Amino acid sequence: MPRTKGSKNRPKSDLVSQIAEKQSVIQTLTAEVEAIQKDVEEKKTTLKTKKSELKSAEKEVAKLEAKKAKADQKVAEEAKKAEAENVVKKLLASGVSADEILEKLK
């Protein structure tokens, strides 16, 4: 009985070439995954340093705001003191006694 054409004479290099192609795809994907993982680690490190810089900057701002509040309070107290001194001078100039000035300041 005669053989049919190509029944058992198929070349097996087709499977070999497919395996080789898939292995090269696997290698490129593995390389890409490793590159992405390395990039993620670098980004994590950068994020960590930026967070610490942000935290220290926020602390500095808080300190400066506290100093500003103290300075504003001191300026307000000095303004009140100066106003009280002006009132006392005006009252003394108008001939009011020291006892009467003390009563008005209370």
C-alpha positions as CSV (number, residue, x, y, z in Angstrom):
1,M,0.0,0.0,0.0
2,P,1.4,3.4,-0.9
3,R,2.1,6.1,1.6
4,T,0.1,9.3,1.6
5,K,2.1,12.4,1.0
6,G,3.6,14.0,4.0
7,S,1.9,11.7,6.5
8,K,5.0,10.8,8.5
9,N,7.6,12.9,6.8
10,R,6.8,16.2,8.5
11,P,9.8,18.0,9.7
12,K,10.0,18.3,13.5
13,S,11.8,21.6,13.3
14,D,8.5,23.4,13.4
15,L,8.0,22.5,17.1
16,V,11.7,23.2,17.8
17,S,11.4,26.7,16.3
18,Q,8.2,27.4,18.3
19,I,9.9,26.3,21.5
20,A,12.9,28.5,20.7
21,E,10.6,31.5,19.9
22,K,8.6,31.0,23.2
23,Q,11.8,30.7,25.2
24,S,13.1,34.0,23.7
25,V,9.8,35.7,24.6
26,I,10.1,34.3,28.1
27,Q,13.7,35.7,28.4
28,T,12.6,39.2,27.1
29,L,9.6,39.2,29.5
30,T,11.8,38.1,32.4
31,A,14.3,40.9,31.6
32,E,11.4,43.5,31.4
33,V,10.0,42.3,34.7
34,E,13.4,42.6,36.4
35,A,13.8,46.1,35.0
36,I,10.4,47.1,36.3
37,Q,11.1,45.6,39.7
38,K,14.4,47.5,39.9
39,D,12.6,50.7,38.9
40,V,10.0,50.1,41.6
41,E,12.6,49.7,44.2
42,E,14.3,52.9,43.1
43,K,11.0,54.7,43.2
44,K,10.3,53.3,46.8
45,T,13.7,54.7,47.9
46,T,13.0,58.1,46.3
47,L,9.5,58.1,47.9
48,K,11.0,57.4,51.3
49,T,13.5,60.2,51.1
50,K,10.9,62.6,49.8
51,K,8.6,61.8,52.7
52,S,11.3,62.4,55.2
53,E,12.1,65.7,53.6
54,L,8.4,66.7,53.6
55,K,8.2,65.8,57.3
56,S,11.2,67.9,58.3
57,A,9.9,70.8,56.2
58,E,6.5,70.6,57.9
59,K,8.3,70.6,61.3
60,E,10.2,73.7,60.3
61,V,7.0,75.4,59.2
62,A,5.4,74.6,62.5
63,K,8.3,76.1,64.4
64,L,8.3,79.2,62.3
65,E,4.5,79.6,62.8
66,A,5.0,79.3,66.5
67,K,7.7,82.0,66.5
68,K,5.5,84.2,64.4
69,A,2.6,83.8,66.9
70,K,4.9,84.7,69.8
71,A,6.2,87.7,67.9
72,D,2.6,88.9,67.0
73,Q,1.6,88.5,70.7
74,K,4.6,90.5,71.8
75,V,3.9,93.2,69.3
76,A,0.3,93.4,70.5
77,E,1.4,93.6,74.2
78,E,3.9,96.4,73.3
79,A,1.1,98.3,71.5
80,K,-1.2,98.0,74.5
81,K,1.7,99.2,76.7
82,A,2.4,102.1,74.5
83,E,-1.3,103.0,74.4
84,A,-1.5,102.8,78.2
85,E,1.5,105.1,78.5
86,N,0.0,107.6,76.1
87,V,-3.3,107.6,78.2
88,V,-1.3,108.1,81.4
89,K,0.7,111.0,79.8
90,K,-2.4,112.7,78.6
91,L,-4.1,112.3,81.9
92,L,-1.0,113.7,83.7
93,A,-0.8,116.6,81.3
94,S,-4.5,117.4,81.9
95,G,-3.8,117.6,85.7
96,V,-5.4,114.4,86.9
97,S,-3.9,112.9,90.0
98,A,-2.0,109.6,90.1
99,D,-4.8,108.0,92.3
100,E,-7.5,108.9,89.7
101,I,-5.3,107.5,86.9
102,L,-4.9,104.2,88.7
103,E,-8.7,104.0,89.2
104,K,-9.3,104.6,85.4
105,L,-6.7,101.9,84.5
106,K,-8.5,99.3,86.6
